[in-house]
Amino acid sequence: EADIYQTPRYLVIGTGKKITLECSQTMGHDKMYWYQQDPGMELHLIHYSYGVNSTEKGDLSSESTVSRIRTEHFPLTLESARPSHTSQYLCASSAGTVNEKLFFGSGTQLSVL
Amino acid sequence: DQQVKQNSPSLSVQEGRISILNCDYTNSMFDYFLWYKKYPAEGPTFLISISSIKDKNEDGRFTVFLNKSAKHLSLHIVPSQPGDSAVYFCAGRNSGNTPLVFGKGTRLSVIA
Protein backbone atom coordinates (compact mmCIF):
# COMPACT_ATOMS: atom_id res chain seq x y z
CA GLU A 1 0.00 0.00 0.00
CA ALA A 2 1.09 3.53 -0.77
CA ASP A 3 2.00 5.74 2.15
CA ILE A 4 1.49 9.19 0.78
CA TYR A 5 -0.61 11.72 2.62
CA GLN A 6 -2.22 14.97 1.64
CA THR A 7 -3.79 17.55 3.91
CA PRO A 8 -6.29 19.06 3.99
CA ARG A 9 -8.72 16.82 2.07
CA TYR A 10 -11.09 19.74 1.49
CA LEU A 11 -10.46 23.47 1.70
CA VAL A 12 -12.80 26.41 1.09
CA ILE A 13 -11.19 29.82 1.23
CA GLY A 14 -11.72 33.38 0.10
CA THR A 15 -10.01 35.13 -2.76
CA GLY A 16 -6.59 36.58 -1.96
CA LYS A 17 -5.69 34.16 0.82
CA LYS A 18 -2.34 32.42 0.95
CA ILE A 19 -2.58 28.65 1.25
CA THR A 20 -0.21 25.69 1.50
CA LEU A 21 -1.24 22.19 0.48
CA GLU A 22 0.75 19.56 2.33
CA CYS A 23 2.09 16.31 0.88
CA SER A 24 4.24 13.76 2.67
CA GLN A 25 5.39 10.26 1.81
CA THR A 26 7.07 7.67 3.97
CA MET A 27 8.39 5.45 1.18
CA GLY A 28 11.71 7.25 0.71
CA HIS A 29 10.82 8.07 -2.89
CA ASP A 30 13.07 10.56 -4.64
CA LYS A 31 10.50 11.65 -7.22
CA MET A 32 7.43 13.65 -6.25
CA TYR A 33 4.77 15.35 -8.35
CA TRP A 34 1.82 17.72 -8.13
CA TYR A 35 -1.06 17.29 -10.58
CA GLN A 36 -4.19 19.38 -11.01
CA GLN A 37 -7.37 17.71 -12.18
CA ASP A 38 -10.81 19.01 -13.08
CA PRO A 39 -13.79 16.75 -13.84
CA GLY A 40 -13.63 15.31 -17.36
CA MET A 41 -10.10 16.55 -17.88
CA GLU A 42 -6.67 14.96 -17.83
CA LEU A 43 -4.33 15.18 -14.90
CA HIS A 44 -2.15 18.23 -15.60
CA LEU A 45 1.39 18.18 -14.20
CA ILE A 46 2.11 21.50 -12.47
CA HIS A 47 5.33 20.76 -10.54
CA TYR A 48 7.73 17.91 -9.97
CA SER A 49 10.90 17.16 -8.07
CA TYR A 50 13.51 14.47 -8.58
CA GLY A 51 15.22 15.03 -5.25
CA VAL A 52 15.97 17.41 -2.42
CA ASN A 53 16.49 21.02 -3.55
CA SER A 54 15.38 20.11 -7.08
CA THR A 55 12.05 21.38 -8.47
CA GLU A 56 10.72 21.83 -11.98
CA LYS A 57 7.60 23.35 -13.50
CA GLY A 58 5.28 21.02 -15.35
CA ASP A 59 3.31 21.43 -18.54
CA LEU A 60 0.49 23.44 -17.04
CA SER A 61 1.28 27.04 -16.22
CA SER A 62 0.63 27.53 -12.56
CA GLU A 63 0.83 30.43 -10.14
CA SER A 64 1.80 28.05 -7.37
CA THR A 65 5.25 27.35 -5.99
CA VAL A 66 6.78 24.26 -4.41
CA SER A 67 9.75 23.41 -2.24
CA ARG A 68 11.65 20.18 -1.53
CA ILE A 69 13.77 20.65 1.55
CA ARG A 70 13.26 17.10 2.80
CA THR A 71 12.84 13.91 0.78
CA GLU A 72 9.50 13.08 2.35
CA HIS A 73 7.86 16.51 2.10
CA PHE A 74 6.69 18.40 -1.01
CA PRO A 75 4.33 21.27 -0.12
CA LEU A 76 2.57 23.43 -2.70
CA THR A 77 1.85 27.11 -1.98
CA LEU A 78 -0.54 29.58 -3.57
CA GLU A 79 0.39 33.13 -2.54
CA SER A 80 -2.96 34.64 -3.49
CA ALA A 81 -5.79 32.26 -4.26
CA ARG A 82 -8.32 33.06 -6.98
CA PRO A 83 -11.55 31.32 -8.08
CA SER A 84 -9.66 29.99 -11.14
CA HIS A 85 -7.55 27.93 -8.72
CA THR A 86 -10.60 25.89 -7.74
CA SER A 87 -9.67 22.30 -8.60
CA GLN A 88 -8.52 18.98 -7.20
CA TYR A 89 -4.80 18.87 -6.42
CA LEU A 90 -3.13 15.47 -6.44
CA CYS A 91 0.30 14.69 -5.04
CA ALA A 92 2.20 11.60 -6.17
CA SER A 93 5.56 9.95 -5.65
CA SER A 94 7.61 7.25 -7.33
CA ALA A 95 10.77 5.29 -6.69
CA GLY A 96 12.36 6.34 -9.94
CA THR A 97 13.02 2.83 -11.21
CA VAL A 98 12.87 1.91 -14.90
CA ASN A 99 9.24 0.88 -15.11
CA GLU A 100 8.00 2.96 -12.25
CA LYS A 101 4.46 3.58 -11.19
CA LEU A 102 3.16 6.61 -9.36
CA PHE A 103 1.52 6.37 -5.98
CA PHE A 104 -1.08 9.07 -5.41
CA GLY A 105 -2.38 10.70 -2.27
CA SER A 106 -6.10 11.15 -1.67
CA GLY A 107 -6.03 14.66 -3.09
CA THR A 108 -7.04 18.12 -1.85
CA GLN A 109 -10.28 19.55 -3.20
CA LEU A 110 -9.79 23.33 -3.20
CA SER A 111 -12.64 25.79 -3.61
CA VAL A 112 -11.83 29.50 -3.82
CA LEU A 113 -14.82 31.79 -3.39
CA ASP B 1 -1.41 18.98 -28.23
CA GLN B 2 -2.65 15.95 -26.35
CA GLN B 3 -0.14 13.12 -26.40
CA VAL B 4 -2.53 10.65 -24.79
CA LYS B 5 -6.12 10.56 -25.97
CA GLN B 6 -9.11 8.80 -24.50
CA ASN B 7 -11.84 9.66 -26.97
CA SER B 8 -14.75 8.10 -25.12
CA PRO B 9 -15.70 10.23 -22.11
CA SER B 10 -18.05 7.56 -20.81
CA LEU B 11 -19.00 3.91 -21.18
CA SER B 12 -21.89 1.89 -19.75
CA VAL B 13 -21.68 -1.87 -19.46
CA GLN B 14 -23.91 -4.48 -17.88
CA GLU B 15 -22.59 -6.42 -14.94
CA GLY B 16 -20.87 -9.61 -16.02
CA ARG B 17 -20.08 -8.36 -19.52
CA ILE B 18 -16.74 -7.17 -20.87
CA SER B 19 -15.67 -3.52 -20.57
CA ILE B 20 -13.22 -2.25 -23.18
CA LEU B 21 -11.59 1.10 -22.61
CA ASN B 22 -9.48 2.58 -25.38
CA CYS B 23 -6.48 4.88 -25.45
CA ASP B 24 -4.44 6.36 -28.30
CA TYR B 25 -1.09 8.08 -28.11
CA THR B 26 0.82 10.28 -30.50
CA ASN B 27 4.34 10.19 -29.07
CA SER B 28 6.22 7.36 -30.77
CA MET B 29 8.88 7.58 -28.06
CA PHE B 30 6.46 6.33 -25.41
CA ASP B 31 7.57 2.91 -24.20
CA TYR B 32 5.66 2.38 -20.98
CA PHE B 33 1.96 2.68 -20.33
CA LEU B 34 -0.18 2.51 -17.21
CA TRP B 35 -3.87 2.45 -16.36
CA TYR B 36 -5.21 4.11 -13.23
CA LYS B 37 -8.65 3.97 -11.65
CA LYS B 38 -10.11 6.95 -9.85
CA TYR B 39 -13.14 7.36 -7.62
CA PRO B 40 -14.61 10.85 -6.99
CA ALA B 41 -12.72 12.92 -4.41
CA GLU B 42 -9.95 10.31 -4.18
CA GLY B 43 -6.53 9.93 -5.73
CA PRO B 44 -5.96 7.55 -8.66
CA THR B 45 -4.89 4.01 -7.87
CA PHE B 46 -2.65 1.94 -10.11
CA LEU B 47 -4.32 -0.90 -12.02
CA ILE B 48 -2.00 -2.41 -14.58
CA SER B 49 0.92 -1.46 -16.80
CA ILE B 50 2.58 -2.61 -20.00
CA SER B 51 6.00 -2.12 -21.50
CA SER B 52 6.43 -1.60 -25.23
CA ILE B 53 8.34 -4.88 -25.49
CA LYS B 54 5.06 -6.69 -24.82
CA ASP B 55 1.70 -6.63 -26.56
CA LYS B 56 -0.37 -8.00 -23.70
CA ASN B 57 -0.33 -8.00 -19.92
CA GLU B 58 -2.89 -9.70 -17.73
CA ASP B 59 -3.72 -9.38 -14.04
CA GLY B 60 -6.83 -11.14 -12.88
CA ARG B 61 -9.88 -9.60 -14.52
CA PHE B 62 -7.79 -6.88 -16.14
CA THR B 63 -5.89 -7.22 -19.42
CA VAL B 64 -4.09 -4.49 -21.31
CA PHE B 65 -3.33 -4.83 -25.01
CA LEU B 66 -0.78 -2.71 -26.84
CA ASN B 67 -0.68 -2.19 -30.61
CA LYS B 68 2.49 -0.20 -31.22
CA SER B 69 2.00 0.22 -34.95
CA ALA B 70 -1.41 1.79 -34.37
CA LYS B 71 -0.24 3.64 -31.24
CA HIS B 72 -3.24 2.21 -29.46
CA LEU B 73 -3.85 0.41 -26.22
CA SER B 74 -6.94 -0.96 -24.60
CA LEU B 75 -7.96 -2.14 -21.15
CA HIS B 76 -10.31 -5.12 -20.95
CA ILE B 77 -12.22 -5.85 -17.77
CA VAL B 78 -14.03 -9.17 -17.65
CA PRO B 79 -16.36 -9.84 -16.02
CA SER B 80 -17.31 -6.27 -15.16
CA GLN B 81 -18.56 -5.64 -11.64
CA PRO B 82 -20.49 -2.68 -10.14
CA GLY B 83 -17.41 -1.83 -8.04
CA ASP B 84 -15.51 -1.21 -11.27
CA SER B 85 -17.58 1.95 -11.82
CA ALA B 86 -15.00 4.74 -11.77
CA VAL B 87 -12.97 6.97 -14.07
CA TYR B 88 -10.11 5.17 -15.82
CA PHE B 89 -7.01 7.09 -16.88
CA CYS B 90 -4.48 5.95 -19.43
CA ALA B 91 -0.91 7.29 -19.06
CA GLY B 92 2.31 6.96 -21.01
CA ARG B 93 5.90 8.03 -20.81
CA ASN B 94 9.05 7.79 -22.89
CA SER B 95 12.31 6.15 -21.98
CA GLY B 96 13.84 9.42 -20.85
CA ASN B 97 13.57 10.73 -17.32
CA THR B 98 10.24 12.42 -17.98
CA PRO B 99 6.97 12.42 -16.03
CA LEU B 100 3.88 10.47 -17.01
CA VAL B 101 1.40 12.05 -19.42
CA PHE B 102 -2.26 11.30 -18.72
CA GLY B 103 -5.36 11.18 -20.89
CA LYS B 104 -8.69 12.79 -19.96
CA GLY B 105 -10.15 9.58 -18.62
CA THR B 106 -13.18 7.46 -19.41
CA ARG B 107 -16.01 7.17 -16.90
CA LEU B 108 -17.12 3.53 -16.69
CA SER B 109 -20.55 2.71 -15.30
CA VAL B 110 -21.26 -0.95 -14.63
CA ILE B 111 -25.00 -1.50 -14.32
CA ALA B 112 -26.30 -4.33 -12.17
HADDOCK unambig.tbl for C-alpha pairs under 7 A between the chains (distance, minus, plus):
assign (segid A and resid 40 and name CA) (segid B and resid 104 and name CA) 6.12 0.50 0.50
assign (segid A and resid 40 and name CA) (segid B and resid 105 and name CA) 6.82 0.50 0.50
assign (segid A and resid 41 and name CA) (segid B and resid 104 and name CA) 4.52 0.50 0.50
assign (segid A and resid 42 and name CA) (segid B and resid 102 and name CA) 5.80 0.50 0.50
assign (segid A and resid 42 and name CA) (segid B and resid 103 and name CA) 5.04 0.50 0.50
assign (segid A and resid 42 and name CA) (segid B and resid 104 and name CA) 3.65 0.50 0.50
assign (segid A and resid 42 and name CA) (segid B and resid 105 and name CA) 6.45 0.50 0.50
assign (segid A and resid 43 and name CA) (segid B and resid 102 and name CA) 5.82 0.50 0.50
assign (segid A and resid 90 and name CA) (segid B and resid 43 and name CA) 6.54 0.50 0.50
assign (segid A and resid 104 and name CA) (segid B and resid 43 and name CA) 5.53 0.50 0.50
assign (segid A and resid 104 and name CA) (segid B and resid 44 and name CA) 6.07 0.50 0.50
assign (segid A and resid 104 and name CA) (segid B and resid 45 and name CA) 6.80 0.50 0.50
assign (segid A and resid 105 and name CA) (segid B and resid 43 and name CA) 5.46 0.50 0.50
assign (segid A and resid 106 and name CA) (segid B and resid 42 and name CA) 4.67 0.50 0.50
assign (segid A and resid 106 and name CA) (segid B and resid 43 and name CA) 4.27 0.50 0.50
assign (segid A and resid 107 and name CA) (segid B and resid 42 and name CA) 5.96 0.50 0.50
assign (segid A and resid 107 and name CA) (segid B and resid 43 and name CA) 5.45 0.50 0.50
